[in-house]
Amino acid sequence: MEPEDVVHVLRNMVSAVKPSGLVLDLQVIRPDPRVELDGRLVCEIDGQPLFRLADAAAEAVDAAVADGRLREEAVDDHDVRKHYRTGADLVDDFSGKERKLPAEAVPTVRALRRPCVVRERCRLRRLATYAPKLEE
């Protein structure tokens, strides 16, 4: 998927929402995702492949707010954690994905025999479309 595809989908989605309808926009944001064990950093994951698309989507949402197609009502930045039974499960989950664990960290992560997590920062935005203006 390319950034322009994300922008196209967003435009279609906004035009399909009824007047005064709500749009929830969830984006991954910086910093890079972290692999953690017991709250301690094991390694960071290069988030750039996903940030490339997320940045394009965020810019499209910002443009829709700036030109009046959407109104931003609330923003919540928060952590999202994906839990894994073992490090091997985590490594397997990342195989074949654009985002990669650092090659030098794979043996360390794979050797984790206890539950671990990937922690990512995300931004949830509540947006609304404008109601049409009533003619007087």
N, C-alpha and C positions, 0 to 999 in steps of 0.2 A: 504494500500500500504506500502511496506517495502522499506528501502533505497536501497537494491540491485535491486529492480524493477526499481527504478528511474535511476540507473546507466545503467541497461540493455537498457532501452528506449533511453537514451542519446547515447550510443554506436551505436545503430541502426540508430538513426537520423543522427549522424555525418557521418556514412558510406553511407547514402543515398544522402548526399549533393554533388552536382557536384563539380569538381575541381574549385577552386577560388570562390566557392559559399559562401554565407553569412549565418551565424547562429546568431540569436538574443536570448540571454539568459537572462531571467528576473527572479530574485530570491528575495524573502523576506530576509531581513537581520536584525540583531540586531540594536537597542534595541527592547524590546517588543512593540507590538502595543499599542496605547493609545486611549482611548475614551476621546473626547474633546467637550466642549461646549464653544462657543465664544473664542476659542483658549486656554482655561484653562483646565488642566487635571482633569478629573472626576475619572478615574481609568486606570490601565494598564491591558492588557490581556496577559495571559501566552502564549507566542509564541512557547514554546518548541515543541509541537506536529508538527508544521509546520517546525520549524528550523531543526528538526531531518532529514526531507526529503530534505530540502534546502541545508543543510550542505553536505549531500551525493552527491547531484547534483553538488554543487560548487566544491567539491573534484574531481569529475569525469571530469568536465570541466578543472580544473587546471591540471589534469593528461594528458588530451588530448593536452593542450598547451605545457606542459613540454616534451611530447614525439613527438611533431611535427605534430600531426594530425590537430591541430587548431592553428591559430595565433590570438592573442588578438589585436584588432585594436582600441577599445575605451571602456571606462567605465564611467558610469554616476550613481552616488548615488543620490537618490531623494526621496521625500515623495509622497506617494499615499494616497489619502483620499477617503473613501467611505462615502457618505452623507446619512443620515437618516432623515426622516421627524420628528420623535419623538424618544425618548429613548425606548419606547415600540417596535417600529419597529426594532431597533437595537437588543434588547434582543431576539425578535422573530427570527431574522436572524441568531443568534448564536445557537439557539436550535438545537440539533442533530449534532453539529459539534464537532470535536476533540478539537479545541481551545475553551476555556470556559471563560466567564466573571467570575471574582472572586465572589463567592457566596454572600459575604457580600456587594458587590457593586450592585447586581442585583436590589434590591428595589430602590436605588438611581437613577440608569440608567433608569429603567422602569418609574419612576416618571417624567422624563424630558419631557416637553410638547413642547419644541422648537426643531428646527433642531440641530443635533449633528453629529459628524464625528468620524470615526475610522481612525487614522493616522498610517501608517506603513512605515518603511524605506525599500526601494527596490534598487537593483543594476541591471542596464541594461548593458549587455556586448555585444559589437559587435565583432563577431569572424568570421574568414574566414578559409576555407580549403585551403590547399596549392595546387597550380597548379602542375601537374606532371613535373618533370625535363625533358627537351629536351635532347635527346641523341645527342652527337656530332659525 
